Amino acid sequence: MTQSAAATATPTASETQTDASAVAPDSSFVEDFTTSAAAGKVTAAYPQSWQPYPDGRLRMYEPSSTVSVHDGVMDVALGGAGTAGTFGSVEGAWGHVGGSFSVRAKATGGDGNGAAFMLWPTSDVWSDGEIDFPEGNFESSPSAFQHSMTPGDEANRVQVDTGVSWRDWHTYTIDWVPGKSVTYSIDGKVLETVTQDVPTTPHRFMFQVGNWGASGNLLIDWVSTTE
């Protein structure tokens, strides 16, 4: 996907400012991608906001060739290589214990591929709790998934459907109260609050897409976290 082709899918100012949920909140961390950066230059341009996986990890991920920033969005090219990375600084991104986590995103194309935005345990111990929102294939509706924290049973999960399309701009928010509850909201409207399998240990806020499916673009308007 060339830079000029990707830019055709970019939102206009009116598309990203249609309601209050479209505006990044006043948060302890917020990135709205105002500085353009070509593929391979994003990490240098956003050292306090974006910590990508190393190229070649799992023979799937190539963030240096798939991620760019232009016209106020992070643009993740789909098809041919995967992308994964963590939002925030090296010093602070891995220490979240509770808080509010929001991303405004949409996808164009990419059928057969999908994304998972998630809170993943810093320990890399699955039973410390995995919270996914939004997650799903781009040709379908994204959902929230809250995984079991019972060792050996982590693949079991509670699913919360959104009923919306990846093809439209939406703001997805996770509100996490350690050991008590996780509330999932879309565009400021609460979908569901889950009170089982609620993590209590440090997590990081990240996303990943695969290296399969049709070409397209995952566009991220802004991301924020509040402790």
C-alpha positions as CSV (number, residue, x, y, z in Angstrom):
1,M,0.0,0.0,0.0
2,T,1.5,3.3,-1.0
3,Q,1.4,6.4,1.1
4,S,-0.9,8.2,-1.4
5,A,-3.2,5.2,-1.6
6,A,-3.5,5.0,2.2
7,A,-4.3,8.7,2.5
8,T,-7.5,8.2,0.5
9,A,-9.0,6.4,3.5
10,T,-8.0,9.2,5.9
11,P,-10.8,10.9,7.9
12,T,-11.6,14.6,7.5
13,A,-11.8,16.9,10.4
14,S,-15.6,16.7,10.3
15,E,-15.6,12.9,10.4
16,T,-13.5,12.8,13.6
17,Q,-15.3,15.6,15.5
18,T,-18.9,14.7,15.2
19,D,-19.6,14.0,18.9
20,A,-18.0,14.2,22.3
21,S,-16.8,10.6,22.1
22,A,-14.8,11.4,19.0
23,V,-12.5,13.8,21.0
24,A,-9.6,12.4,23.0
25,P,-10.2,12.9,26.7
26,D,-8.0,14.8,29.2
27,S,-5.9,11.8,30.2
28,S,-2.7,10.9,31.9
29,F,-1.6,9.7,28.5
30,V,-3.0,10.7,25.1
31,E,-1.6,10.4,21.6
32,D,-3.5,11.9,18.7
33,F,-0.8,11.4,16.0
34,T,-0.3,15.0,14.8
35,T,3.2,14.5,13.6
36,S,3.5,12.7,10.3
37,A,6.1,9.9,10.0
38,A,6.8,7.5,7.1
39,A,7.0,3.8,7.6
40,G,10.2,3.0,9.5
41,K,10.2,6.4,11.2
42,V,7.3,6.1,13.6
43,T,9.2,4.7,16.6
44,A,11.7,7.6,16.4
45,A,8.9,10.1,16.0
46,Y,6.8,8.7,18.9
47,P,9.3,7.4,21.5
48,Q,6.9,8.2,24.4
49,S,3.8,6.8,22.7
50,W,4.6,3.7,20.6
51,Q,6.7,0.6,21.5
52,P,6.4,-1.9,18.6
53,Y,7.3,-5.5,18.6
54,P,10.7,-6.2,16.9
55,D,10.5,-7.0,13.2
56,G,10.5,-10.7,12.6
57,R,8.9,-11.7,15.9
58,L,7.0,-14.9,15.5
59,R,7.9,-14.6,11.8
60,M,4.7,-12.5,11.5
61,Y,5.3,-9.0,12.7
62,E,7.0,-6.2,10.6
63,P,5.9,-2.9,12.2
64,S,8.7,-0.9,10.5
65,S,7.2,-1.6,7.1
66,T,3.5,-1.5,8.0
67,V,3.0,1.5,10.3
68,S,3.0,5.1,9.3
69,V,1.4,8.3,10.6
70,H,-0.2,10.9,8.3
71,D,-3.2,13.3,8.3
72,G,-3.7,12.8,12.0
73,V,-3.9,9.0,12.1
74,M,-1.7,6.0,12.7
75,D,-2.1,4.0,9.5
76,V,-1.4,0.2,9.8
77,A,-1.2,-1.4,6.3
78,L,-2.9,-4.8,6.2
79,G,-2.0,-7.8,4.1
80,G,1.5,-9.3,3.7
81,A,2.8,-8.6,7.2
82,G,1.5,-8.3,10.7
83,T,1.8,-5.5,13.3
84,A,1.9,-5.5,17.1
85,G,3.0,-2.9,19.7
86,T,2.3,-1.2,23.0
87,F,1.0,2.3,23.5
88,G,2.9,4.5,26.0
89,S,6.4,5.2,27.1
90,V,9.1,2.6,27.9
91,E,9.0,3.8,31.5
92,G,5.2,3.7,32.0
93,A,3.5,1.5,29.4
94,W,3.9,-1.8,31.3
95,G,2.7,-0.7,34.8
96,H,-1.1,-0.2,34.4
97,V,-3.0,-1.5,37.4
98,G,-6.6,-0.3,36.7
99,G,-7.7,2.8,34.8
100,S,-9.5,3.8,31.7
101,F,-8.2,2.8,28.2
102,S,-9.7,4.2,25.0
103,V,-9.0,4.0,21.3
104,R,-10.8,5.6,18.3
105,A,-10.3,3.4,15.2
106,K,-11.8,2.1,12.0
107,A,-10.7,-0.3,9.3
108,T,-10.9,-0.2,5.5
109,G,-10.5,-3.5,3.5
110,G,-8.5,-6.2,5.2
111,D,-11.2,-8.9,4.9
112,G,-10.0,-12.1,6.4
113,N,-7.7,-10.2,8.8
114,G,-8.7,-8.6,12.1
115,A,-7.4,-6.7,15.1
116,A,-7.2,-7.2,18.9
117,F,-6.7,-4.2,21.1
118,M,-6.0,-5.6,24.6
119,L,-4.8,-5.2,28.1
120,W,-2.2,-8.0,28.4
121,P,-0.4,-9.0,31.6
122,T,3.1,-7.6,31.9
123,S,4.1,-10.9,33.5
124,D,3.2,-12.6,30.2
125,V,1.3,-15.1,32.4
126,W,-2.0,-15.7,30.6
127,S,-3.9,-16.5,33.8
128,D,-3.0,-13.0,35.2
129,G,-5.9,-11.9,32.9
130,E,-6.5,-10.9,29.3
131,I,-9.0,-8.1,28.4
132,D,-9.7,-7.6,24.7
133,F,-11.6,-4.7,23.2
134,P,-12.2,-4.2,20.4
135,E,-11.4,-7.6,18.8
136,G,-12.6,-9.3,15.7
137,N,-12.3,-9.7,11.9
138,F,-12.7,-6.5,9.9
139,E,-15.6,-7.8,7.8
140,S,-17.6,-8.5,10.9
141,S,-18.6,-6.7,14.1
142,P,-16.0,-6.3,16.9
143,S,-16.6,-7.6,20.4
144,A,-15.1,-7.5,23.9
145,F,-13.6,-10.7,25.3
146,Q,-12.7,-11.2,29.0
147,H,-10.7,-14.3,29.5
148,S,-10.8,-16.8,32.4
149,M,-8.0,-16.4,35.0
150,T,-8.1,-20.1,36.0
151,P,-4.8,-21.7,35.0
152,G,-5.4,-24.1,32.1
153,D,-8.8,-22.6,31.4
154,E,-7.7,-19.2,29.9
155,A,-9.2,-19.8,26.5
156,N,-12.7,-19.7,28.0
157,R,-14.0,-16.1,27.9
158,V,-17.0,-13.8,28.3
159,Q,-18.0,-12.2,25.0
160,V,-19.7,-8.8,24.8
161,D,-21.0,-7.9,21.3
162,T,-21.0,-4.4,20.0
163,G,-23.4,-4.5,17.0
164,V,-21.3,-2.0,15.2
165,S,-19.0,-2.2,12.1
166,W,-15.2,-1.8,11.9
167,R,-15.9,0.2,8.8
168,D,-17.1,3.2,10.8
169,W,-15.3,5.4,13.3
170,H,-16.0,4.3,16.9
171,T,-14.5,5.0,20.3
172,Y,-13.9,1.9,22.4
173,T,-13.3,2.2,26.1
174,I,-12.3,-0.2,28.9
175,D,-12.8,0.9,32.5
176,W,-10.9,-1.4,34.8
177,V,-11.3,-1.5,38.6
178,P,-8.7,-4.1,39.8
179,G,-10.3,-7.1,41.4
180,K,-13.8,-5.7,41.1
181,S,-15.0,-4.9,37.5
182,V,-14.3,-4.2,33.9
183,T,-16.8,-2.0,32.0
184,Y,-16.9,-1.9,28.2
185,S,-18.3,1.2,26.4
186,I,-18.6,2.3,22.8
187,D,-19.0,5.9,21.9
188,G,-19.6,6.8,25.5
189,K,-22.4,4.2,25.9
190,V,-21.9,1.3,28.4
191,L,-22.3,-2.1,26.8
192,E,-21.7,-4.3,29.9
193,T,-19.9,-4.5,33.2
194,V,-18.2,-7.8,34.0
195,T,-17.3,-8.7,37.6
196,Q,-15.6,-12.1,37.2
197,D,-12.0,-12.8,36.3
198,V,-10.9,-9.2,36.9
199,P,-7.1,-8.7,36.9
200,T,-5.1,-7.2,39.8
201,T,-1.6,-7.1,38.4
202,P,0.3,-4.8,36.0
203,H,-0.9,-4.8,32.3
204,R,0.0,-3.0,29.1
205,F,-2.4,-1.6,26.5
206,M,-1.5,-2.9,23.0
207,F,-2.9,-4.1,19.7
208,Q,-2.0,-6.7,17.1
209,V,-3.1,-7.6,13.6
210,G,-2.1,-10.7,11.6
211,N,-0.2,-11.2,8.3
212,W,-3.1,-12.8,6.4
213,G,-6.2,-11.6,4.6
214,A,-6.8,-8.9,2.0
215,S,-5.0,-5.6,1.8
216,G,-6.4,-2.6,3.6
217,N,-5.8,-0.2,6.4
218,L,-6.4,-0.1,10.2
219,L,-6.6,3.6,11.1
220,I,-6.2,4.9,14.7
221,D,-7.3,8.4,15.3
222,W,-6.2,8.6,18.9
223,V,-5.4,6.5,22.0
224,S,-5.6,7.4,25.7
225,T,-5.1,5.9,29.1
226,T,-6.1,7.3,32.5
227,E,-4.9,5.8,35.8
